[in-house]
Amino acid sequence: MTSGERGRLGRFADAVLGGARNARDKARELRDEFRTSDEPERALVAPLLPGEELRYVGLAPVRTPETHRAGRQLADGMAGELAEALDPRALFGLLNIVNPVVWVEAVLTPVRLAAGVLLLPGKAAAVAAGLPAAAEPEPGPPRQRAQREPIPLTEEQEAFRALFRLSQYRPLADQLAEIAYRRRYVFSGDLATLAGSLLLFLERYTGTPLAVTDTHLHLLRMGQRPDADRPDRRQPRVLWSVQRSRVTRVDSERGAAGLVQFTHTIFFDDGSWIRIVQPALRDDQARFLTAIRDLPGQRPTP
């Protein structure tokens, strides 16, 4: 090996080591950020919850897991795959939905009560949910169905459809059945429940952390914490709420040390449950477990 080759190899090695050091420093910064107090988030969220003692604000979003899909396919086999691919209405039988119209009305009720969202007619509901007042119009129906008109809905149903950005050219029951069928292995399977209403908001919104107070469990809409050299212009909103008295149990588990998938299964007094995951470091996990310490359930080992 010539001296020039050795020099180039040495510079390459230095570059690799430098990149590794930068990655390590970035990981340390991320770790330190998550280990800092959640006071910035508390200061933003507390004014939204007057009269409540804010005990926890998540530093990372929650979501429903995706690993259920393989189990769903194995459980349902070809019949389920064909039903999902060809005709959503066939899902009603698999989900034991006898009357789709009545079922849609049942879905509306827990969203009204648990989310605290006033389903106003038209754009008012979208504004109440934090959507832009002038949202982009929904694309028209497929070309082969150009002659079809939007499906008539009541004012409240239309507000519900706009809130969750469902298609105006397909029956609400069909679309809700697809959501319930696709996600039923991560929740109790009935959208017309507290767990079902929470699932709808997790399906509709991303980047949604949990907040825990002395009286409620909340789902928030709030962006990530900005860099230290940038102003914090976040404007959190409460998307969904439920009284703690309606939460009967929370089972939690976590993986190895570091940034892990922190998994919770939340059970409600209407018999429904939902499994959610949250990427969080140990300090954030500890804050959450402290906030729910008075609720029964399994807890991860120290």
TIDOFI-441259 format. One line per 10 residues: number of its first residue (from 1); their letters; for each residue z, y, x of N, C-alpha, C, O. Coordinates in pm, whole numbers. Each point is the difference from the previous one (the first is absolute). Layout:
! TIDOFI-441259
NUM = A = Z,Y,X,Z,Y,X,Z,Y,X,Z,Y,X; ... .
! end
This chain:
! TIDOFI-441259
1 = MTSGERGRLG = 0,-118,86,0,118,-86,0,124,89,82,12,91; -175,78,-117,-9,120,80,112,97,-36,66,-14,-103; -48,113,191,104,100,-27,-30,79,-126,91,37,-74; -223,-10,48,-36,71,-122,35,-78,-124,49,56,-98; -75,-189,102,34,-84,-115,150,-4,-22,49,5,-113; 26,-15,228,145,0,-13,50,132,-59,95,1,-79; -160,110,117,40,129,-54,-24,10,-150,84,50,-74; -202,-99,31,-30,4,-143,96,-90,-77,45,36,-109; -15,-154,165,94,-90,-66,138,63,-11,69,-13,-101; -30,83,211,131,65,-5,5,110,-105,100,14,-70 .
11 = RFADAVLGGA = -208,63,60,-3,105,-102,1,-60,-140,64,55,-91; -134,-167,72,0,-67,-130,140,-49,-35,47,14,-113; 20,-74,214,137,-48,-24,93,115,-36,85,-12,-88; -102,125,159,83,116,-31,-25,49,-142,93,38,-71; -221,-40,30,-33,44,-135,63,-92,-104,53,46,-102; -59,-178,129,60,-96,-94,150,22,-9,57,3,-109; 6,13,225,145,22,0,35,131,-69,100,9,-71; -183,93,94,25,127,-66,-11,-11,-150,79,57,-74; -181,-133,29,-15,-21,-144,118,-75,-58,46,31,-110; 2,-131,184,116,-76,-47,123,89,-10,78,-10,-95 .
21 = RNARDKAREL = -61,98,197,114,91,-4,-10,96,-118,100,28,-68; -222,22,43,-18,91,-114,31,-70,-132,63,57,-88; -110,-183,77,27,-76,-123,149,-23,-16,54,9,-111; 13,-40,222,145,-22,-6,72,127,-41,93,-3,-81; -136,118,139,64,126,-34,-24,36,-146,89,52,-68; -212,-81,18,-29,30,-139,85,-87,-93,50,47,-102; -36,-174,139,85,-89,-80,144,48,-1,67,-7,-102; -20,57,218,137,51,7,15,124,-89,102,16,-68; -204,72,69,4,118,-85,5,-39,-147,76,57,-78; -159,-157,42,1,-46,-139,135,-58,-36,53,26,-109 .
31 = RDEFRTSDEP = 4,-103,200,131,-60,-25,106,109,-16,85,-6,-89; -92,106,177,97,108,-7,-15,80,-129,99,44,-59; -226,-25,14,-21,74,-124,62,-72,-117,63,63,-85; -81,-193,79,56,-75,-111,152,-10,10,68,-18,-101; -15,30,222,144,-9,15,70,132,-24,122,6,-6; -200,101,-7,63,126,-31,52,-4,-142,-32,-89,-79; 112,189,48,54,10,-135,-112,21,-100,-107,51,35; 132,-91,-160,-96,27,-106,31,132,-70,-40,21,-114; 113,67,184,36,129,-60,-120,83,-43,5,63,-105; -116,-59,183,-116,77,-48,-49,-48,-136,-33,81,-87 .
41 = ERALVAPLLP = 27,-212,68,-43,-56,-128,103,28,-109,-36,32,-113; 163,-45,147,105,26,-99,-6,145,-49,17,27,-119; -42,66,213,-6,142,-38,-115,28,-95,10,87,-86; -120,-161,101,-114,19,-88,20,-66,-136,-43,54,-102; 107,-170,101,9,-79,-122,118,41,-87,-9,-4,-123; 119,44,184,122,30,-77,-23,98,-114,53,-22,-109; -130,131,127,-20,92,-113,-71,-63,-119,10,51,-112; -82,-162,134,-68,-67,-111,96,-80,-86,-34,-40,-112; 155,15,164,93,-92,-66,134,68,-23,101,-44,54; -97,150,-132,128,69,-24,102,-90,-66,-32,-76,-92 .
51 = GEELRYVGLA = 154,86,138,107,-80,-57,11,-139,55,89,-75,-40; -177,36,133,3,-133,60,39,10,148,-39,93,70; 115,-190,-25,37,-7,142,-106,-81,74,-11,-122,-19; -67,189,103,-109,-64,70,55,-81,118,59,56,92; -79,-188,-97,55,-88,102,-103,-53,99,35,-43,110; -163,46,-148,-103,-56,88,-136,54,-40,-33,8,-119; -46,30,220,-141,33,-19,-78,-78,104,26,14,120; -119,-96,-163,-75,-82,94,-89,83,91,-53,103,-40; 37,-149,164,-87,66,97,-136,-68,10,-82,39,83; 59,-139,-165,-129,-70,1,-33,-39,-143,91,-18,-81 .
61 = PVRTPETHRA = -219,3,49,-39,-35,-137,28,-145,-33,9,-84,89; 6,56,-217,12,-138,-48,-131,-41,-63,-78,84,-43; 55,-213,36,-122,-52,-62,29,-141,-49,103,-59,31; -196,6,-108,10,-140,-41,-75,-86,100,-107,40,45; 158,-156,-10,-63,-82,104,-132,-58,-45,-26,-13,-120; -57,-23,217,-132,-57,-28,-4,-151,18,-98,-63,-40; 200,4,97,-5,-142,36,3,-92,-120,-13,-122,15; 31,178,-136,5,-85,-119,-138,-54,-37,-9,-95,-78; -97,152,131,-134,-34,-48,-35,-146,25,-58,-66,-86; 93,16,205,-31,-140,28,73,-92,-97,-57,-98,-49 .
71 = GRQLADGMAG = 183,129,21,75,-81,-95,-58,6,-139,-1,-100,-72; -48,218,33,-60,12,-132,-123,-88,-11,-21,-67,-101; -62,68,206,-122,-80,-4,32,-149,-4,-64,-76,-73; 164,35,152,37,-141,-1,56,-42,-136,-26,-110,-48; 102,199,-12,64,-34,-127,-98,-4,-115,9,-87,-87; -104,178,86,-89,11,-114,-128,-82,16,-61,-40,-99; 22,16,222,-121,-79,23,-124,70,-51,-3,122,-17; -100,-201,-6,-129,54,-37,4,73,-134,-69,101,-16; 148,-148,-79,3,65,-131,47,144,12,-60,90,-60; 166,-69,136,50,135,16,-99,89,72,-17,116,-38 .
81 = ELAEALDPRA = -49,-168,143,-97,80,73,-117,39,-89,-49,112,7; 3,-206,-92,-110,32,-89,43,104,-103,-76,91,-33; 198,-106,-18,47,97,-98,8,139,60,-37,99,-63; 84,-93,188,13,130,66,-136,59,31,-19,121,-10; -78,-207,47,-130,49,43,-92,32,-117,-82,91,10; 93,-164,-122,-102,10,-104,46,80,-122,-76,83,-50; 196,-105,3,37,63,-126,150,31,0,81,-90,-18; -45,217,39,143,34,3,73,-38,-128,120,-25,2; -193,22,-115,69,-34,-126,54,-142,1,94,-32,-73; -155,-54,157,52,-136,10,140,-2,61,73,-98,-14 .
91 = LFGLLNIVNP = -37,207,81,134,6,61,109,8,-105,114,-39,26; -147,89,-145,104,13,-102,64,-134,-30,122,-10,-16; -205,-95,9,54,-133,-26,89,-47,113,105,-59,-24; -147,84,150,80,-41,116,132,75,5,101,-53,48; -101,178,-98,121,81,3,78,-6,-130,99,72,-18; -144,-157,-75,67,-14,-130,5,131,-76,100,32,-65; -208,45,72,-11,125,-74,-72,-31,-131,-120,-28,-1; 194,33,-108,-58,-36,-129,-79,116,-59,-112,-18,-48; 170,137,50,-63,118,-58,-12,108,106,99,69,27; -217,-52,35,-15,98,108,33,143,-41,55,76,80 .
101 = VVWVEAVLTP = -86,-37,-203,26,137,-44,150,26,-5,48,102,50; 26,-194,-109,146,15,-5,58,-2,140,97,70,29; -157,-152,58,50,-8,138,-15,133,72,91,41,72; -204,27,-89,-20,130,63,107,98,-48,56,74,81; -26,-73,-209,103,88,-51,136,-34,61,80,89,27; -55,-217,-5,126,-40,63,6,47,144,107,35,49; -221,-34,20,-3,47,138,35,148,7,66,44,94; -110,33,-191,26,144,1,149,31,-5,46,94,64; 29,-173,-141,141,32,-25,85,5,126,68,101,21; -67,-204,67,85,10,118,-46,108,98,81,51,77 .
111 = VRLAAGVLLL = -210,-16,-79,-45,109,86,58,132,-50,41,83,81; -36,-64,-212,63,120,-54,148,7,40,48,103,45; 21,-215,-63,145,0,17,41,-6,146,84,78,45; -143,-172,30,44,-19,138,-52,107,92,74,46,88; -197,-5,-105,-58,98,91,39,142,-37,-8,90,84; 50,-69,-205,32,136,-40,-124,88,-5,13,123,7; -130,-181,-18,-124,77,-5,-33,28,-145,-17,-94,-78; 8,219,40,-38,37,-135,-151,-12,-12,-73,78,61; 28,-174,-138,-143,-24,-11,-62,101,-96,-13,-25,-119; -24,137,174,-60,106,-79,-150,-22,-14,-59,-71,81 .
121 = PGKAAAVAAG = -1,131,-180,-145,-17,-14,-76,61,116,42,100,59; -156,-161,-27,-95,58,94,55,22,138,75,-83,52; -112,197,7,31,26,140,148,28,23,48,-9,114; 25,43,-219,141,32,19,76,-117,60,90,20,81; -125,-142,-122,67,-118,56,-30,-15,147,88,-34,78; -214,60,-39,-37,-11,140,74,103,84,44,-29,111; -31,150,-165,72,104,73,146,-38,14,60,19,106; 0,-73,-214,141,-41,5,22,-107,103,109,-10,58; -211,-73,-33,13,-108,98,-34,43,140,5,-80,93; -41,209,-75,-29,50,133,-144,-10,40,-33,17,118 .
131 = LPAAAEPEPG = -57,-44,-213,-142,-5,31,-58,140,-7,56,86,-67; -169,-62,134,-65,131,-10,-37,29,-144,-38,-90,-75; 48,216,36,-31,38,-137,-146,-24,-33,-34,-32,-113; -52,48,213,-142,-21,-20,-45,-120,82,-66,15,102; 103,-133,-148,-35,-121,73,-150,-24,-12,-64,42,-96; 10,-111,196,-141,-32,-4,-30,-89,-119,77,-92,-29; -189,117,-40,-31,-84,-115,-27,-142,41,-53,-27,108; 90,-66,-195,-23,-141,27,-149,-30,0,-71,52,-87; 21,-133,179,-142,-35,-3,-38,-62,-133,81,-65,-66; -204,87,26,-47,-52,-127,-7,-150,2,19,-62,104 .
141 = PPRQRAQREP = -48,2,-219,-8,-146,-9,-119,-51,80,-89,79,33; 86,-208,-1,-114,-55,73,-131,29,-73,-3,17,-122; -105,-12,201,-129,39,-56,-42,-91,-115,-55,46,-100; 82,-177,114,-43,-90,-105,79,21,-129,-37,-52,-105; 148,129,114,78,29,-120,-2,149,-32,95,52,-59; -202,14,97,-6,145,-15,14,43,-145,41,113,-27; -74,-202,-67,7,37,-140,143,-5,-53,25,48,-111; 69,-105,187,137,-14,-48,73,132,9,-21,78,92; 107,-54,-189,85,118,-3,140,-38,46,38,-117,-8; 40,214,55,140,-29,33,73,-61,-119,-25,36,-115 .
151 = IPLTEEQEAF = 114,-128,144,74,-69,-107,100,97,-63,77,62,72; -77,-49,-204,93,93,-66,145,-41,26,35,-118,-7; 49,218,36,141,-23,25,81,107,-71,-50,108,-29; 175,-140,0,90,102,-50,30,98,113,-29,-28,116; 87,143,-151,31,99,103,95,-57,104,-17,24,120; 116,-100,-164,96,-56,94,-65,-108,86,27,-7,120; -112,-76,-179,-70,-101,79,-92,65,102,-10,-49,113; -56,157,-150,-88,70,94,80,59,116,-43,-5,115; 161,62,-147,86,52,106,45,-112,93,3,17,122; 31,-131,-179,39,-117,79,-115,-46,88,20,-29,118 .
161 = RALFRLSQYR = -140,23,-173,-118,-42,76,-25,95,117,-28,-44,112; 36,176,-138,-23,98,106,108,-8,107,-28,14,119; 153,-37,-163,111,-6,95,-20,-109,102,30,19,118; -80,-135,-160,-19,-113,90,-146,-20,40,-37,-101,59; -46,200,-92,-141,1,41,-72,-129,-37,-72,-59,81; 92,17,-203,-72,-116,-51,-133,47,-58,-16,117,-35; -79,-208,25,-133,35,-47,3,33,-149,68,-65,-78; -144,167,42,-11,35,-142,-107,-80,-72,-18,14,-121; -54,-98,196,-110,-78,-59,37,-147,-20,-83,-79,-45; 206,42,79,45,-137,-19,130,0,-76,80,92,16 .
171 = PLADQLAEIA = -54,-192,-100,126,-3,-76,121,2,92,3,-66,103; 98,144,-143,123,6,78,62,-138,16,48,-34,108; -50,-44,-213,62,-132,5,-66,-86,107,69,-72,73; -203,77,-63,-69,-77,104,48,39,139,30,-85,83; -23,217,-60,36,48,134,145,-31,34,31,-35,114; 58,49,-212,141,-31,24,20,-150,20,85,-41,79; -160,-40,-151,10,-145,20,-42,-38,141,60,-89,61; -161,155,-8,-43,-29,137,111,33,100,24,-76,93; 43,191,-113,110,37,89,112,-103,-7,50,-45,103; -11,9,-224,109,-96,-17,-35,-135,60,83,-64,65 .
181 = YRRRYVFSGD = -206,20,-86,-41,-130,53,-8,2,152,43,-95,66; -97,201,-12,-17,8,145,134,6,72,12,-51,111; 89,113,-173,127,24,68,115,-85,-50,114,23,40; -139,-121,-126,113,-62,-67,87,-83,92,111,-36,-40; -154,3,159,87,-73,91,90,91,81,82,-48,79; -95,181,-96,94,90,64,82,77,-102,81,85,36; -102,-116,-164,90,54,-101,5,-101,-114,-70,-100,2; 153,128,-102,29,-99,-102,-115,-25,-95,9,-89,-84; -117,164,94,-122,-33,-71,-26,77,-126,-109,-11,-57; 205,91,8,-18,73,-124,6,149,31,105,51,39 .
191 = LATLAGSLLL = -218,19,-56,-1,143,28,89,78,-95,44,110,34; -16,-163,-151,81,70,-99,149,-20,28,77,-32,-90; -38,52,217,138,-14,44,27,109,103,-91,73,40; 217,-62,4,32,96,105,-73,-35,130,-55,89,65; 54,-216,-28,-72,-40,121,-149,29,-15,-65,42,96; 11,-65,-215,-141,26,-22,-35,147,11,-104,35,56; 190,51,-109,-28,144,11,8,45,146,-80,83,42; 175,-137,35,6,32,142,-125,-47,72,-54,70,85; 7,-189,-120,-122,-53,62,-119,91,-27,-83,22,89; 73,32,-210,-111,89,-32,-1,122,92,-106,43,45 .
201 = FLERYTGTPL = 223,13,-18,4,117,88,-29,-38,145,-62,78,72; 106,-196,-29,-34,-44,136,-149,-28,12,-58,20,107; -6,-67,-216,-144,-21,1,-75,133,5,-105,12,63; 159,87,-131,-69,128,-13,17,91,121,-94,70,39; 213,-70,22,31,93,107,24,-75,130,43,-116,0; -70,183,112,30,-53,132,97,95,69,16,116,-40; 49,-166,145,93,85,73,121,38,-81,44,115,5; 11,-210,-82,109,30,-92,130,-64,49,15,-122,-9; 79,201,60,129,-56,41,98,-10,-115,-19,62,-105; 123,-140,126,109,-13,-96,109,101,31,20,38,116 .
211 = AVTDTHLHLL = 51,4,-218,121,80,16,108,-63,-87,-27,-50,-109; 150,52,160,113,-59,-72,107,108,-16,38,67,96; 11,-52,-219,111,89,-25,116,-80,-58,-9,-122,-13; 116,191,-22,114,-71,-58,-29,-48,-141,73,-84,-53; -179,136,-10,-28,-37,-139,-139,-58,-23,-22,-63,-103; -72,81,197,-138,-37,-25,-67,-60,124,46,16,113; -155,-86,-140,-96,-41,102,-130,73,-32,-48,-5,-113; -9,75,213,-118,82,-21,-114,-45,91,22,-50,110; -143,68,-159,-120,-13,83,-57,140,16,-24,70,-98; 2,-30,223,-43,136,30,-145,5,45,-53,-98,52 .
221 = RMGQRPDADR = -8,211,-72,-127,28,66,27,107,105,31,114,-34; -44,-152,163,35,90,108,-73,-44,126,2,-118,35; -66,210,31,-75,-33,121,90,-31,117,123,6,-10; -186,-38,123,75,-32,121,61,125,60,-49,111,-18; 158,-131,91,64,110,69,-95,58,105,-54,-76,80; 33,208,-79,-92,57,99,57,-3,140,120,-22,19; -206,45,80,45,10,138,99,115,14,3,93,-81; 78,-103,187,107,98,17,-52,143,14,69,95,-36; -192,-80,88,-54,134,23,-78,54,-119,-66,103,11; 75,-172,-126,-72,44,-119,98,23,-115,100,-70,-12 .
231 = PDRRQPRVLW = -129,170,-72,90,25,-113,-5,-113,-101,-103,-67,-16; 214,47,-51,10,-105,-102,-37,59,-135,80,71,-61; -201,-101,15,-48,55,-127,-5,-107,-110,-68,18,-101; 140,-126,119,0,-105,-101,63,49,-130,97,75,0; -155,-120,-111,52,33,-132,21,-131,-78,-86,-39,-79; 198,-28,101,21,-131,-63,7,12,-152,41,103,-55; -81,-211,-13,9,-10,-145,61,-135,-36,-19,-98,71; 91,95,-179,55,-125,-52,-105,-62,-90,-39,59,-101; -9,-178,138,-100,-70,-80,62,-91,-106,-50,-9,-112; 158,-57,150,56,-106,-84,150,-4,25,44,17,114 .
241 = SVQRSRVTRV = 33,-40,-218,145,-5,13,57,-107,-92,-55,-29,-106; 166,-29,148,73,-91,-86,149,13,34,37,19,115; 46,-29,-217,143,7,22,48,-121,81,-47,-111,-20; 141,134,110,54,-111,80,62,-107,-88,-1,-118,36; 55,158,-149,63,-98,-89,-101,-102,-53,39,-107,-47; -168,139,54,-103,-93,-46,-50,-90,113,-78,-92,-25; 122,118,147,-33,-87,114,112,-102,13,114,37,29; -144,-163,-51,104,-103,-1,21,-63,136,107,-54,27; -209,59,61,10,-70,127,-111,50,93,-109,33,-44; 139,-29,174,-101,29,102,18,-99,114,102,1,68 .
251 = DSERGAAGLV = -201,-88,-49,0,-93,113,-85,59,112,-115,39,-23; 171,-31,143,-70,61,113,-8,-98,115,89,-83,22; -198,94,52,-17,-81,121,-84,78,99,-78,87,-39; 93,-118,166,-77,69,102,-37,-97,111,57,-108,11; -153,150,70,-47,-83,110,70,30,129,121,27,3; -198,-30,106,57,19,133,35,146,22,-25,86,-84; 84,-59,201,39,136,34,-123,87,14,-111,-50,22; 131,182,-36,-111,93,11,-54,38,-135,67,-14,-101; -191,62,100,-65,39,-124,-45,-124,-74,-90,-69,47; 151,39,-161,-23,-127,-68,-30,25,-146,15,111,-51 .
261 = QFTHTIFFDD = -59,-217,-16,-19,4,-144,134,-32,-66,45,-115,2; 15,215,-58,129,-12,-67,-30,-30,-147,-56,85,-69; 93,-203,21,-40,-48,-132,117,5,-97,111,-41,34; -137,91,-155,101,3,-105,-57,-62,-127,-118,17,-32; 202,-90,-38,-33,-44,-136,102,65,-92,119,-27,9; -168,112,-99,85,78,-88,-6,-61,-140,-107,-21,-56; 224,-6,0,11,-60,-133,56,103,-98,91,76,35; -145,-74,-158,42,96,-101,62,-72,-119,-14,-121,-16; 84,200,-66,74,-62,-109,-88,-45,-116,49,-64,-93; -179,95,96,-90,-53,-102,-60,-134,42,-90,-52,-66 .
271 = GSWIRIVQPA = 142,-4,177,-47,-130,48,-117,7,95,-43,-103,51; -11,222,-26,-114,13,90,45,17,144,115,36,26; -206,-63,67,29,14,143,-129,38,72,-110,-26,-50; 125,85,166,-116,38,82,38,-14,147,112,31,40; -209,-79,38,19,-18,144,-80,109,72,-121,12,-20; 189,66,102,-66,108,73,33,-11,148,101,-60,38; -187,117,45,23,0,144,-2,143,50,-65,87,-57; 138,-66,166,13,133,56,9,-11,152,92,-65,50; -186,125,24,13,1,146,108,98,42,-12,120,-25; 117,-169,88,112,87,33,75,-58,120,8,-121,17 .
281 = LRDDQARFLT = 46,211,65,83,-42,112,142,-25,-45,39,30,-113; 39,-88,205,134,-45,-37,87,111,-56,77,-23,-94; -88,144,150,85,108,-48,-30,36,-144,91,22,-80; -221,-17,46,-38,31,-137,41,-113,-94,44,24,-112; -60,-148,158,44,-114,-79,149,7,-28,45,-24,-112; 31,58,215,146,7,-17,38,107,-101,92,-20,-80; -162,133,82,29,105,-98,-25,-48,-142,78,27,-91; -189,-101,72,-31,-50,-134,106,-100,-45,47,7,-114; -10,-100,201,98,-102,-39,135,63,-32,71,-47,-88; -36,154,160,123,70,-31,-8,66,-137,98,1,-75 .
291 = AIRDLPGQRP = -215,54,43,-17,70,-128,9,-95,-119,38,44,-109; -70,-173,128,3,-95,-113,112,-100,16,-3,-107,-61; 103,139,140,104,-98,32,78,-46,-123,58,-109,0; -56,191,-106,74,-39,-120,-83,-85,-94,51,-42,-104; -178,16,137,-84,-85,-84,4,-142,53,-6,-20,121; 16,-80,-209,0,-138,48,-135,-39,61,-102,65,-24; 104,-173,103,-125,-52,56,18,-49,142,103,25,64; -204,-95,-16,0,-49,137,-30,112,97,-80,89,-30; 144,-92,146,-22,101,103,-36,-71,130,46,-111,24; -127,175,60,-35,-62,128,121,-10,91,91,82,-7 .
301 = TP = -91,-182,92,109,-17,95,-7,111,105,-110,43,35; 223,3,16,0,107,101,-76,-40,123,-10,78,95 .
! end
